[in-house]
């Protein structure tokens, strides 16, 4: 089936990747009958959605997801046949904005694509529960024993950055947390080096923007 090039600004541009020609043709025909979608061949345009179709979350699927990162307005929806806990976590880490099982109906797929285009995430309720359970295990079994949070900061780093964000200088942070000034400076330096930040103001801005503090 020839791929339609949409020029209507109100349409969501969708690029279907990872599917065999027959499956791709079926998906494109399905979406083509739905109002508000424009199908594109090749790279997904700014503001569009890449639909990655796969039987399972394998290396090829993850590669396709990473090629169309959810930055710059390009979002990724995964249409998958089978998915286990490891595949679910890998897909989320790779950057999917929505996930739909291939056994779902056309409405579920349409809602996931629309949600991704608007910056929302879509996940079946049972998979959401499994994902939250995995995140909890990761925090309890891996991060907490190492003094880390999900954001990649230690509890000490979070405390230091919060006080700096409140306007405290190095000496004041040290007195508040019972650290030496050298320790406070080392904590800030470690954060700056790890996240490639220019100075302490940049470190605070980054932590706030990422929701780390």
C-alpha positions in Angstrom: 0.0 0.0 0.0 1.5 3.4 -0.8 2.3 5.5 2.2 0.4 8.8 2.3 2.3 12.0 3.0 0.2 14.2 5.2 0.4 17.9 4.9 -2.4 18.8 7.4 -1.0 20.5 10.4 -3.6 18.9 12.7 -2.6 15.4 11.7 -0.3 13.2 13.7 2.6 12.0 11.5 3.2 8.3 12.1 6.0 6.2 10.8 5.6 2.4 11.1 8.9 0.5 11.5 10.0 -3.0 12.4 7.1 -4.8 10.8 7.1 -7.2 7.9 5.6 -5.7 4.7 2.2 -7.5 5.1 1.8 -6.5 8.7 2.9 -3.0 8.0 0.4 -2.7 5.2 -2.4 -3.8 7.5 -1.4 -1.3 10.3 -1.1 1.5 7.8 -4.5 0.7 6.3 -6.0 0.6 9.8 -4.5 3.9 10.8 -5.4 5.4 7.4 -9.1 4.9 8.1 -8.8 6.8 11.3 -9.1 10.6 11.2 -6.2 12.7 12.3 -3.3 10.5 11.2 -0.8 11.0 8.4 1.5 8.1 7.5 5.1 8.9 6.5 7.8 6.7 5.1 11.3 7.0 6.6 12.3 9.3 9.5 9.6 10.5 11.7 9.1 14.3 11.4 9.2 16.7 14.3 6.2 16.3 16.5 5.4 12.8 15.0 5.2 9.3 16.5 7.3 6.3 15.5 5.3 3.1 15.8 7.7 0.1 16.5 6.0 -3.2 15.7 7.6 -6.4 17.0 6.7 -9.9 18.3 8.9 -9.4 21.3 11.3 -6.9 22.8 14.5 -8.1 21.3 17.7 -6.3 20.3 16.3 -5.2 16.9 13.2 -3.7 18.6 15.3 -1.8 21.2 17.6 -0.5 18.4 14.5 0.8 16.6 13.2 2.5 19.7 16.6 4.2 20.4 16.8 5.4 16.8 13.7 7.5 17.3 14.2 9.0 20.8 11.4 10.7 22.7 13.1 14.0 22.4 12.6 16.9 20.0 8.9 16.0 19.6 9.6 12.5 18.3 7.7 9.9 20.5 7.8 6.1 20.3 4.9 3.7 20.7 5.7 0.0 20.9 3.2 -2.5 19.4 4.3 -5.9 20.8 3.1 -9.4 20.8 4.8 -10.8 23.9 6.5 -9.0 26.7 8.0 -10.2 29.9 9.2 -8.2 32.9 12.8 -7.8 31.5 11.5 -6.7 28.1 9.1 -4.2 29.7 11.9 -2.6 31.7 14.2 -2.6 28.7 11.6 -0.9 26.5 10.9 1.8 29.1 14.6 2.4 29.5 15.0 2.7 25.8 12.5 5.5 25.6 9.0 4.2 24.7 6.2 6.6 25.4 3.4 4.1 25.0 3.0 0.3 24.8 0.1 -1.7 23.2 -0.3 -5.4 22.8 -0.8 -6.6 19.3 -4.0 -8.4 20.5 -5.5 -5.0 21.3 -8.1 -3.3 19.2 -7.6 -0.4 16.8 -9.0 2.1 19.4 -6.3 1.2 21.9 -3.5 1.7 19.4 -5.0 5.1 18.3 -5.3 6.3 21.9 -1.7 5.3 22.6 -0.4 7.2 19.5 -2.5 10.3 20.3 -1.3 10.2 23.9 2.3 9.9 22.8 2.0 12.8 20.5 0.6 14.9 23.4 3.5 13.9 25.6 1.5 11.4 27.7 2.4 7.7 28.4 0.2 4.7 27.8 0.6 1.3 29.5 -1.9 -1.5 30.0 -2.9 -1.6 33.7 -1.3 -5.0 34.3 2.0 -3.9 32.8 1.9 -0.8 34.9 1.6 -2.9 38.0 4.5 -5.1 36.9 6.7 -2.0 36.1 6.0 -0.4 39.4 6.9 -3.7 41.2 10.2 -3.8 39.2 11.0 -0.2 40.1 10.3 -1.0 43.8 12.6 -4.1 43.7 15.3 -2.0 41.9 15.2 0.6 44.6 15.2 -1.9 47.5 17.7 -4.4 46.2 20.1 -2.4 44.2 19.9 1.4 44.8 19.2 1.7 48.5 22.0 -0.7 49.6 24.4 1.6 47.6 22.9 4.8 49.0 21.4 5.8 45.6 18.0 7.1 44.5 16.3 6.4 41.2 17.6 9.7 39.9 21.2 8.5 40.3 21.9 10.8 43.2 22.9 9.6 46.7 20.8 10.8 49.7 23.8 13.0 50.7 23.9 14.6 47.3 20.2 15.3 47.4 20.5 16.9 50.8 23.4 19.1 49.7 21.7 20.2 46.5 18.4 21.0 48.3 20.2 23.3 50.7 22.1 25.0 47.9 18.8 25.5 46.1 17.5 27.2 49.3 20.3 29.7 49.1 22.8 28.3 51.6 26.5 28.7 51.0 29.1 25.9 51.4 29.8 26.7 55.1 26.1 26.8 55.9 25.4 23.5 54.1 28.3 21.9 56.1 26.9 23.2 59.4 23.4 22.0 58.6 24.5 18.5 57.6 27.5 18.2 59.9 29.9 18.0 57.0 33.2 19.7 56.5 33.3 22.4 53.8 35.7 20.1 51.9 33.1 17.3 52.0 30.4 19.6 50.7 32.7 20.8 47.8 33.5 17.2 47.0 29.9 16.3 46.8 29.1 19.1 44.5 32.1 18.3 42.3 31.1 14.7 42.0 27.6 15.6 40.9 29.0 18.1 38.3 31.4 15.6 36.9 28.9 12.7 36.7 26.3 14.8 34.9 28.7 17.0 32.9 27.5 20.2 34.6 29.4 23.6 34.6 28.9 24.9 38.1 26.8 24.5 41.3 24.0 26.7 39.8 23.9 24.4 36.8 23.9 21.4 39.1 20.9 22.8 41.1 19.0 23.7 37.9 19.6 20.3 36.4 18.5 18.5 39.6 15.3 20.6 39.7 14.6 20.1 36.0 15.0 16.4 36.3 12.8 16.2 39.4 15.7 14.9 41.5 15.2 17.4 44.3 
